[in-house]
């Protein structure tokens, strides 16, 4: 009887600990989501266009701001930007340097001085 009681108690403690960890991780995720939203809003205040790219330097979603900035008066809409190669918007001479900068893995903020097409 005592061994069974110890097993039940130990199971209860384990479940309670996992529930506590779940609550803590959910809180951290919400905080990071709020922080990311605040950073995005701040960037939009300072930049003409803010885009997100994946590890292969492709645009992850459509961008009305980038479309307006680069493709206005060319008959293109933002519908086709998701999945496009981000480097294709830069002059050929600048692409290698930009690719190297973006893939360097540096966590430092950087400014790119490049010509866009």
Secondary structure, 3 states (H helix, E strand, C coil): CHHHHHHHHHHHHHHHHHHHHHHHHHHHHHHHHHHHHHHHHHHHHHCCCCCCECCCCEECCCCHHHHHHHHCCCCCCHHHCCCCEHHHHECHHHHHHHHHHHHCCCCCCCCCCCCEC
